[in-house]
Structures are given as C-alpha cells and as structure tokens.
Amino acid sequence: MAAQNTTQTPHADTAPEPKAVRKAVAGSAMGNCIEWYDFGVFGFMPAILGQAFFNAGSTSEGALATFALLAVTFVIRPFGSFVLGPLGDKLGRQRVLALTVLIMSGSTFAIGLLPTWNQIGVWAAILVILLRGLQGFSAGGEYGGAATFIAEYAPSKRRGFFGSWLEFGTLAGFFLGASTVTLCTIILGDAAMQQWGWRIPFLIAGPLGLVGLWLRTKVEDTPLFKDLAVEHKVAKSPLKELITTNWKSILHLIGLVILLNVGDWILLGYIETYLKDQLGLEGNVPLLIIMGVILAMMIVIVPIGALSDRIGRKPLLVACCAGFLALPIPAFSLMEGSKTETGVNALMLAGGLAMLGGCLVLFLAVVASTLPAMFPTRVRYGAFSIGYNVSTAAFAGTAPYIVGSLVNVTGNTMWPAFYLMGAAAIAAVPVLLLPETNGLSLRGVVNSRQPVRKPRATPAPVTG
C-alpha cells in the first residue's frame, strides 16, 4: 500500500473565535453521539429486538438476527458516503451535517413506532431493515463530515484535543444507549421490555435529534470551506476529483480504519453476548460492565488526544497496533479464567477488559485529528467519508456476527482475539507508512503524493 503523503503550502491560518470552535465541536460531537446512541441501543438489547422483529426462537438466535441486521445496514453506508460526502465538498459541511442528523434521529425514532412480528409478520422485519438502511445511508455522511468539521475549525496545534471530543461523543452515545436500556429494564422488568419497553430507547432519539439539529444550525460553515467558496475554488465534480487524484490515500485510510472498526464492535458490540454466553453472567450485569468500560474510556480519551498534540499521533497509533497484536489472547484468557464455580473474579475480568479498552482508546483519541489531514480541503469530506465507510461496511457491523458465528460453529472462544490480531496486522502497514501531521495546518494540503513538511520560516531581514 502506498504511503500517504501531503504537501503544505505556507498560508497563515485565520484562527476562528474560541466560542465558534466550541460550538463546532459540540455540534459535531452531538450528532456523532446520536448516531452511536442508535447503534448502542441495538447492540445492548439484541435478543429482544431479534424476537420482536424476526421472531427468533432463542436468545442466541435473536442476538445473531440483530447482528445480521447491523451487518446488512452497514453495507448501505458506502452508498451514503458516495452521495453525501461529495455534497459536503460542493454545498458545504454544515448543510449536509444538518441533514444527516435529521435523517438519523428520525429513522431511529420511527423504529420505536413499528409494529412487531407478532402483529404484522414478516413486514416487521422488512420495515426495520428499510429504516436501518436509511439510518445507514445518513451515517455514511455523518462521521467523515463531523471529523472534517472539527478538524477544519480547530487550531492546528490543538487539533488532537478538539478532535478527541468527536470520539468522546461516540462513547457517550454508547453509554447513553446502554444506560437507557439498563434503566428501562430495571424499572419495567424483562417481561415489559420484551412486550413494549424496548420502544422507549428508540423514541428518545427524537428529542436528541432536535438538540443536535439546533446545535448544527447555530454554527457557520468551516473557515477553510468558506475560503474555498470566496476564492471560487470549490470542486465542481468532487466525486470525480477525489477518485482520480486521491484513490491511493483512500486505500490507505481503508486499511487504517480496519482496526478501529473491529476493535469498536468487538469491545462495544460483541462483548455483552460473550459475557452472557461464555462467562454465564445474567440480567443487567453484562450491560453494567460494558458501561463501566465505556465510562473509563471517556475519562481518558480527551487527555490522550491532548497528549497527541505534544508527542504526535503516530506514536499512539503504533502503540495501539502493537497492543492489539500482543494482548488479545492474554486478555480473553484472563476473562475466561475469571469464571469460577461461585461466580466471576472481578479483578481478572476487569484486567482483560482494560487491556482491550486501553488499546482501543489510543486509536479513538487521535482518529479525528489524523484522518482529515490525509486529504486536501476540496475533497476532504467526500474522500474521508468514502474511505471510512467502505472500511466500516466491510469490517465493523460484520464483526459481531462473524465472531459470534465462528464461536458457535467451532466452539473456540478465542476467535474474537484472533480477529482483533488480524485487524491489527493489516492496520500496522498503513500506520507505519503514515506521515506525522501533528501541528501542520490543513489549509495548505494541496496533494497527496509528496512528503509532508512544515512550511519553512521566512528568514529575518539582515540589517545594519
């Protein structure tokens, strides 16, 4: 895979007001939170949803049916990225991001109103698949646009700090989804949750979407895009331009994001099923454990993002790959060893989860500050979105289903570890080829084939 390189041209940054930066970060993170709230709700009650929409006969069948639904709808995401990404480069980031948050929250809200299999039969499955497809289409333009929005607003020397808030929104969405499902289950009970209580988490997405829409309409488009518009340099055919001139960079990004997607969905999507099936944990305990892991990652992600502004993004990405190559087998062995005749050794279980979560958060903290720097402003939204979502469609939503199926078929509970290690081996290649972009202005990225270098300082005039 060809190394990703960028050239910087000397151009002074016009730093936006700190208040505008904070609004941009809040609007972007809120939209991402809503997206992952939806995924969190699906991931944290798969058995109930499998029974409601697919008439699954058992807990494991219900979970696999829901994981399959996640995998199918992830396939739609690249189509959304091919449409919405280039639109973001042509019409502006802010307009498209307002549209994506509206579609995402609206489709999630609508799922909460759907009749079940017991009421309308197979049409329940068809309708939920269609709505999940719509959600996946809008998500195809969400993350790339949100990361681009923050990166183009953030000061160059603090891009890691501000970018980390986007993935803070991701974790907050998962946490909110888990919290809502758990609270509803505790308050209503299992029987009521299976009958009608599962609708509540989906309906909550409605007001969340209105908040996200309000935040995104209260902030102007990014300074970099506005400069392009003023200078009449906005790409007329961004899709054609990004494919013909940036395809190597897109392939580079696809390889990079494999590890992020697999790590996200094994740790935050599959582990709940693992804790139930392999360790025998019951009731709300698995959800509470995952919520604890997410909360711990939320606490450290912003400091790690700020650290990347000091030491660079690449050392953290290298450490992430090394960790996922070395630690998954010890982590899952430690978790399996935590099971005893009387319960589970909490310290051993926490140790295994900490290994996985600690590796993943290194990537999460720097992804939104690293990947936008791979593309020039004219095609940044589209190129980022297409590369990210192609990788996501292939490796994210499919991960829980593939891993769960392999464990069920073979009886080998180490498949999640093997899958993580394989993803790390693939991602290590583009990570090692990735140039360091810490502190470099996104304004001057003009192509993707020459070595990165900082602008040379203008020599002081000789006097006397």
N, C-alpha and C positions, 0 to 999 in steps of 0.2 A: 504494500500500500504506500502510495506516495506521501511524502512528508507534507504537512500543511504549513505553508509559509505565507507571510504577509509583508507588505512594504508599508512604511509610514512616511507620509509627506509632511514637512513642517507646516503646521497650521495651528495657530493659537486657539485653545478652547475658550468658548464663551460660557463660563460656568453658570448654570441656572440658579435661581434663588434656592436656598436650602428648603424653604417651605414647599416649593414646587417639586423638589426631589422627593421629599417625604410623601407628598400626595401621589406622585407617580409610583413609588414603592408600595404604598398602601393599596392603591387601586389594582396594581398587578398582582400583589400577594393575595388580595381578597378573591379575585377571580380564580386564581390557582387553588385557593382553599375550597371554593365551591366545587370545582372540578373533582378534587380528590376527596371531598366530603361524599360525593356520589359514589366514587369507587370504594371508599371506606365502608359505606352502608352495605354495598353489595358484598364486599369482602368479609364483613363481620356478621352477616346472617345468611350465609349461602344455603344452608339446609332448608330454612324456612321459605326462602324465595324459590328454591328448586321445587318444593312441594306446591307452592302457591301457583306458579306459572307453568310447571312442566309435569305436575302430578307424580313427582318422584316417590318411589315406594320406601325409601330408607334415607337415613341421614347422609350416608356416603354418596348415594345416588343424587340426592338433592344438591350436595356440595359440588359434585362433578358437573351437574347440569348448569349450575350458576357459573362455575369456572369456564365452562364451554361458552356460555353467553358472553362472558367477559372477553374471551378469545375472539369470538366472532365479531363483536363490535369493535375490537381493536383493529381489525382488518380495515374498517371504514376510515380510520384516522388518516392514512396517507391521502385518500381522496379529498378529505377536508383540507389537508395541508397544501395540495396542489391548487386548490381553488382559493382558500382564504389567505395563505401565505403570500402569493404574488399580489393579491388585492391589498394586503398591508403595505407592500412596497410601492403600490401605484396610488392608492387612495389615502394612505396614512395609517399609522399604527393604531391611533386612538379610536377611529371609526370601526375598524374591524374587531378590536378587542371589546368594544361595547356590544357588538353583535354576538360575539362568541359567548359572553357571559349571560346574555339574554336567552340564547338557544339552550345552553347547558342547563341553566336553572329551570327553564320552562319545561324541558323534556323530563328532567328528574321529578319535578312537581307532578307532571302528568302520570308518571308511573304509579304514584301514590293513589291515583283515582281509578286505575284499571280494575276491571273485574278479573276474577281468578279462573283457574282451570275448572273448578267445580261449578262455576257459573256459566261460562261460555265455551268450555272445552279448549280445543287447540287454538282458537282465536286469541286466547290469553297469551299463549307463547308467541304467536305472530306479532301481536301488538307490542309486547315488551321488547321483542327483537327490533322492531321498527323504531321505537323510541330510543333504545340503546344505540341503534345505528345513527340516529340524529344527534345524540349526545356525543358519539364518537366523531362524527363529522365536524361538529363545532370544536371539539377538543383538539382536532387536527390543526386549528389555527390559534389555539389558546397559548400553549406553553412557549412556543417559539416567539410569539408576539409579546408575551409578558416579559420574557427574558430580554428580548430586544429593547423593549420599552424602558426597563430598569437600567440596562447597560448604557443606553444612549442618553439617559438622564444623569447617571451617576458620575461624579468626578473621577477622573482616570485613576487617581491614587487611592480611591476608596471604593472601587468597583466590586471588590471582593466582599466588603462589609455589606454594601447595599444589595448586591446580588444574592447573598445568602438568605435574605428575607423572603425571596421567592420560594425557596425550598422550605423555609420556616412555614410558609403558607401551605405547602404540600403536607407537611407533618401535622400542622394544625387541622387541616381538613380531615386527615385520617383520624386524628384524636377526637375531633368533634363527631365524626361518624360513629366511632367506637363508643364514645360517651353517650350519644343519643340512643344507640341500640341497647347499650347496657342499662341505662336508666329506665328505658321503656320496658325492658324485660323484667327488671327488679320491681317496678311499680305495677305492671299489668299482669305479670306471670307468663309462663310459657304458653299456656293454652290461649290466652287472649292475644299474645303476639302472633301466634300462628293463624288465628282467625281474622284479626283486623289491625292489631297493634303495629304490624310491620309497615303499615301505610304512613305512620306518623313521621319517621325519619325522612321519607321522601317529600312529604308535604312541607316540611321545614325549609326545603331548598327554595321554595317560592320567595319568602321574605329575604332569605340570604341573597338571592339573585338580585332583588331590588336594591339592596345595600351595595352590592358590587357594581351594578349599573350606575347608581348615583355617584359612586366614587370615581368611576372611569369617565363620566361625562363632566366632572368638575376639574379635569386636568387637561391642559393643551397637549398637542402632539409634541414629539421629542424635538429638541433643538436641532439635531442632525437631519431629521427628515424635513423640518421647516426650511433649513438652509438649502437642501436639495430643491425644494419647491420654488424658493425665491430665485435660485440660480437656474431654474428650468432644466435640472439635471435628473429629475425623477425618471426612472426607467419606463419606456413606453411599452415594452414587452418583457416584464421582469422574469416570467417563467422561461422564456426562450433564452434570455441572457444568463440566468443563473445555471441553466443546464449546460449551455455551451461553454461557459467560462469558469464555472465553479464545481464541475462534477467530481473532480478529484477531492476537493475539500468536503463535498457532501459524503463521499465514500469514507473519508477519514472520520467524519462525525458519526456515521453509522456504526463503525467499529468501536468508537469510543463509548457510545451510549449503550452498547450491549450490556456491559457490566452494571451500569446504573439501573437499567430496566429489570434485569434478572434479580439483582440484589433487592430492589424495591419490592418486587412482587413475591419473592420467596419469603422475605422477612415480614412484610406487612400484609401479604395476602394468603400465603400457604401455611404459615406457622400456626395459625389458630387451629386449622384442621390437624396439623401434626401434634399439637399439644393434646388434642382430644383423642385422636386415634392411637398415637404411639405411647403417650405418657398417661393416658386414662384420666385426664383432668376433665371435670364436669362442670355444668352450669355456667356461671359467668367468669369463672377463674381464668380460662384462656384469654378472654377479652380484657380482663383487668391486667393480665401480664403484658399483653401487647400494648395496652395504653401506657403502662409504666415504661416500656422500651421507647415508645414514641416520645413521651414526655422527657426522658433523659436526652434523647437526640435533639429535641427542641431547645433544651438548656444550653447545649454546647455548640450548636450549628453556627450561630452568629459570631461567637468568639473565634471559631475556626475560620470563618470567612474573613474576619478582620486580620487573622494571622496570615492569610494568603496575600494580603496587601503588603506584608513585610517580607515574607520569605519566598513568595511566588506560588503559583497554582500547581506547577508541575511536581514539586516535591510531595505535595499532598496526594496527587493522583498516582504517583509511583508507589507511595506507601499504601494506598488503597488496593492497587493491583497485587502488591506483594502480600498484603494481609489476606486477600481472598484466595490467593494461591496456597497459602500455608495454613490457614486457620479453620476452614470449614469442616474438615474431618475431625480435628480435635473438638471443635465447638459442638457438633452433633453427637459425637461420642460422649462428651461431658453431659449433654442434655439427656441422652438415653441412659447414661449411668446414674442420673439423678433419681430415676424411678426406683422406689423401694416397696417392700410389702405393705408398709403403712402409709405410703403417700409419695411425695416428691421432695428431694433435698433441694430446698430453695436456693442455697448458695451455689450449688453446681449448675442448676438451671439458669440462674442469673449470670453466671460466668460464661456459659455457652452463648447466651443471647447477647451479652456485652461484646464478645468477640465479633459477632456478625454486625451488630449495630455500630460498633466503633469503626469498622472498616467502611460501612456504607456511608456514614455521616461525613467522612473525609471527601467523598465524591460529591455528595449533596451540597456541601458547603461552597464548592467552587464551580459547579456546573454552569450556573447562570452568569458567572463572570468570565468563564473560559470560552464557552462555545460561541457567543456572539462575536468575539474577536477573530473568529475564523473567516469572516465574510465581510465584504465591503458594504457600505450603507445602502447602496442602490438595490441590493438583492438580499440583504441580511435577513429580513423577516421570512421571505419565501425559502431561501436556501436552508436556514436553520430549521424551519418547520418541516420541510420535506425530509431532510436527513434524519431529524429526530423521530418523526412519526413513522417512517419506514422501518427504522430500527425498533421502535416501540411496538408496532404491529406484529413484527416477527418474533420478538423476544420477551415482551412484557406480559400482556394478557395471556399469552400461551403458557407462561412459566408455571403457574399453579396447576393448570390442567395436565401439562406434560409430566411434571414431577409427581403429582398425585397419582396419575395413571401408572407410571413406572413403578412406584412403590406398591401399588395394589397388585400389579401383574407379577412382579418379581419377588415381592416380599422383602426387598433390600431397602432399608430405611435410610441408607446413605446417599440415595440419588439426589436429594437437594444439595448435599455437599459437592458431589461430582459436577452438578450443573453449574454451581457457583464457580468452581475452579476452572471449568471450561470457558465460562464467560470471561473470567479474569485473564486467562491465557490469550484469548482473542483481543481483548481490550488493551493488553500490555503493549502490543505492537504500535498502535496509533498514539498511545500515551508517550512512549519513548521517542516517537518522531515529532511529537508536538513541540513547537517553539514556545518559549515563555513570553506571555503578553502582559504580564503584571506591570502596571504603570504606564502602558502605552495608550495613546488616545485612539479611540475608534474612529475619530473623524478622518484620519489620514489613511485608513486601509483602502488601498486602490487596486490591489490584485492579490492573487493567492499562489504565486509561483516563485517569488523571490524571498531571500532570507529576511527575517524580521530584524529590524534595527531601530534604535531610537534616533530621533532627529538630532543631527549634530548641532551643538550650541554655536551661535554666531560669535566669532572672536571679537573681543573688545577692541575698539579702535586704539591705535598707538598714538599717544600724544607726547608733546614735549620735544 
